[in-house]
Amino acid sequence: MADGSSDTPTSKASVPTPGELRRAYREELEPGERSVLWSWLGFTLTFGAVRAITYSIRGGSTRFHNLTIGGVHLHHYMWGIGMVSAVGALAVAGCERKRRHPVTGVVYGSGMALIVDEFALLLDLKDVYWASEGRVSVDLGVGVVALGGTALSIRPILSRLARDRSLTHHRP
């Protein structure tokens, strides 16, 4: 064109900006949906980290070690029960703003991941954590569920970002 403009739309980076993410988060998710998203993110990240650390300890890593007090191993489900209990107390006695706070969702999801990761121990009351050859399939199964829940809860934000990108790319 004679004025230097182009017929093609201005191309934006394919990665959304932090501002676009914040706007989509606030406008597309209700407070309850935000809590669900933060819970799934907490669960997924904690479960992944705990699995990695546990496999590292099992493999003989010197970076991580089991936590023991007086020769007694402190299993991580114990911390999870404490975290979920704290969120329960907040749900019963806390104000709505605190119940819906992102940290509350993360603490709940992380606590649940710590409990779920050692469910066999809680069920049998024996430390059979590594006894089954099927441990990898359980890890993968829970991991897939965690990623699926996270993906479903973040879907409204991703849809919004895709819509915004589509509108930007099709403007005359």
Phi, psi and omega in degrees: 000154184292330183274002178091354179277167184241154176283340182276143180294154177295130181272132177260158176300147182286343179266126180296149177283160176304323178296318178296319178297313180300315181297315179296319179301311183290321187273336185260338183246131172286163181307319179295321178293325177296317179298319178297315179301312180295325177296313179295319177298315178299315179299308185298311182294319180293315180300315179299315181294317180296319178299314181297315180295317181295316177296324178296315178297315180298325180280359177091019179300142176269352181286320182243149179219156173294147178268122179230149174230121180060033180082001180258125179289130177265107181288150184285347174297332180299317179293323178297317178298319178297319180293314180295324177296320178297318178294322176299317178297321178295322179295324182281318189245353185273164177279162183303319181301319179287323179296325183268000182294141179305324180297323178299316178296317180296316180298317179297308181298318179295317178299317178297320179297319179295324178287311182299323182299331180245031183300321180300321179295318179293323183289314183264347185056029174230150179277080181255025188308317184249007185289326186273138176292341183276010183302320181296319180293325176295315178302313180296318180299311180293322178299318179295318177298317180298313180294322178297314178297319178296314181298317180294322183283339179264354184306316179301323179293314181295322177297317179298314180297320178295318178299314180299318179296318182296316179296319181296320183283343182253010178284140179288000000 
